[in-house]
Amino acid sequence: ADRRLFAVTAALVIVLDLVTKAAAEAHLTRVTGVPVLGEWFQLRLVYNQGAAFGLHLGPFSRWFFLGFAVLAVFVLNALSRSAMPGDRFRQIACGLVTGGAIGNLLDRVRSARGVVDFIDIGLGSYRWPTFNIADIAVTCGALALALSFWREDVRRSETASAGWRLPRPRSSASRCWRTRPS
C-alpha cells in the first residue's frame, strides 16, 4: 500500500504537468502573457533549457539535467523502497519529486527547446523565474523529504535516549540476500 502511494503521487504529478504544459503551448504561443491576478501572477510561455527556475550550465545543460533527472528517479525509488513501513509522508514526498523530475525529463527528451514553463509571478521588474507544475512538485517534495528525514532523526534520538531502538528502514539489499532457513 505504501509503494502504491508513491506511484500514484508520481503519476498524478506527471499527468497534471503534461496536461498543463500542453494547455500552455496551445493557448500561450501567440500572446506575451495572460494576467491572472494583475501583474503579480501571469501565464507566460517560456522554454527553459536549464534546470528549475532557469539555472543554466551552458550548451550541455539539456544532457546534464536529463542525466541528473534519470539518476534522481533511481535514487528516489530506492528511498521509497527503504522507507519505514507506514511512512506515508515520505512516500508522498518521494512521489512528488519523482513525478516532477519525470515531467521535466519528458520535456528534455521530446524537444531541444527545453522544458515548458508558464507560471510567472512577481511585481513589475522583480519577477521570480518562470516555472511549471513539475517545478512546484519537485520543490514541495524536496522540502517534505527533508522534513521527513529530520522527523526520523528526531524519533531515533528520542527513542535512543529512552533506551529503545527503532527498526532500521527496509533495504532492498537485505531482501535480495535473504537466505532460507536450513
Secondary structure as the mmCIF struct_conf table of DSSP 4:
data_model
#
loop_
_struct_conf.conf_type_id
_struct_conf.id
_struct_conf.beg_label_comp_id
_struct_conf.beg_label_asym_id
_struct_conf.beg_label_seq_id
_struct_conf.end_label_comp_id
_struct_conf.end_label_asym_id
_struct_conf.end_label_seq_id
HELX_RH_AL_P HELX_RH_AL_P1 ASP A 2 HIS A 27
BEND BEND1 LEU A 28 LEU A 28
TURN_TY1_P TURN_TY1_P1 THR A 29 ARG A 30
BEND BEND2 THR A 32 THR A 32
STRN STRN1 VAL A 34 LEU A 37
TURN_TY1_P TURN_TY1_P2 GLY A 38 TRP A 40
STRN STRN2 PHE A 41 ASN A 48
BEND BEND3 GLN A 49 ALA A 51
HELX_RH_3T_P HELX_RH_3T_P1 ALA A 52 GLY A 54
HELX_RH_3T_P HELX_RH_3T_P2 GLY A 58 PHE A 60
HELX_RH_AL_P HELX_RH_AL_P2 SER A 61 SER A 82
BEND BEND4 ALA A 83 ALA A 83
HELX_LH_PP_P HELX_LH_PP_P1 MET A 84 MET A 84
TURN_TY1_P TURN_TY1_P3 PRO A 85 GLY A 86
HELX_RH_AL_P HELX_RH_AL_P3 ARG A 88 ARG A 110
TURN_TY1_P TURN_TY1_P4 ALA A 112 ARG A 113
STRN STRN3 VAL A 115 LEU A 123
TURN_TY1_P TURN_TY1_P5 GLY A 124 SER A 125
STRN STRN4 TYR A 126 ARG A 127
HELX_LH_PP_P HELX_LH_PP_P2 TRP A 128 THR A 130
STRN STRN5 PHE A 131 PHE A 131
HELX_RH_AL_P HELX_RH_AL_P4 ILE A 133 SER A 161
TURN_TY1_P TURN_TY1_P6 ALA A 162 GLY A 163
HELX_LH_PP_P HELX_LH_PP_P3 LEU A 166 ARG A 170
HELX_RH_AL_P HELX_RH_AL_P5 SER A 172 CYS A 176
TURN_TY1_P TURN_TY1_P7 TRP A 177 TRP A 177
#
